[in-house]
Structures are given as structure tokens and as C-alpha cells.
């Protein structure tokens, strides 16, 4: 019975986390236009100064954008770029970036 409860708890967490990143990739692609100048139009940066985003997990992108927006992660450019993003924008960007392949 304990194993069944553990399995149910893990399943519930997985479902909750996957729905938390259920953004609209098409809307994210439109919003990504402002990101492409630094991070590459296909998510692969041409400059070592800016990280490539292709191949990154949606949860990672969401968390990092939220950190930049809140100021928890300090980068003046990313703070300015993320300041106007809504929660839905961040979800959509994360969904789109997760589709990009390195």
C-alpha cells in the first residue's frame, strides 16, 4: 500500500508540473522575436556572450525568466527584456524554446 501511495504522489507531481508549463508555443514563437537577436533566431547563439537556448527544458526557461523579471537573477539586459512579460508570456516562451533543437 505504501508503494501505491508513493506512486500516486509522484504521478500527481508529474502531472502538476507538466501542466504548469502548458504554454502556447505558437504565441511563444511570436514573442521570441525579441530574443533572437542575442540568442539566435533558432535558439543557437552565434556569440559566446549569449547562451544558446535550443535544447533547454521549458521548466528551466520559465524559472530563469521569472528570476530575471523579479531581479533574483541580476542581468540588466535580461531584467529589461523580461520586465514587461506576463506569466502567460513566460509560459508561452518556455513552451516555444522547448521545441528548439540544438
Residue, then its C-alpha position, 0 to 999 in steps of 0.5 A: x500500500x505504501x508503494x501505491x501511495x508513493x506512486x500516486x504522489x509522484x504521478x500527481x507531481x508529474x502531472x502538476x508540473x507538466x501542466x504548469x508549463x502548458x504554454x502556447x508555443x505558437x504565441x511563444x514563437x511570436x514573442x521570441x522575436x525579441x530574443x533572437x537577436x542575442x540568442x539566435x533566431x533558432x535558439x543557437x547563439x552565434x556569440x559566446x556572450x549569449x547562451x544558446x537556448x535550443x535544447x533547454x527544458x521549458x521548466x528551466x526557461x520559465x524559472x530563469x525568466x521569472x528570476x530575471x523579471x523579479x531581479x533574483x537573477x541580476x542581468x540588466x539586459x535580461x531584467x529589461x527584456x523580461x520586465x514587461x512579460x506576463x506569466x502567460x508570456x513566460x509560459x508561452x516562451x518556455x513552451x516555444x524554446x522547448x521545441x528548439x533543437x540544438 
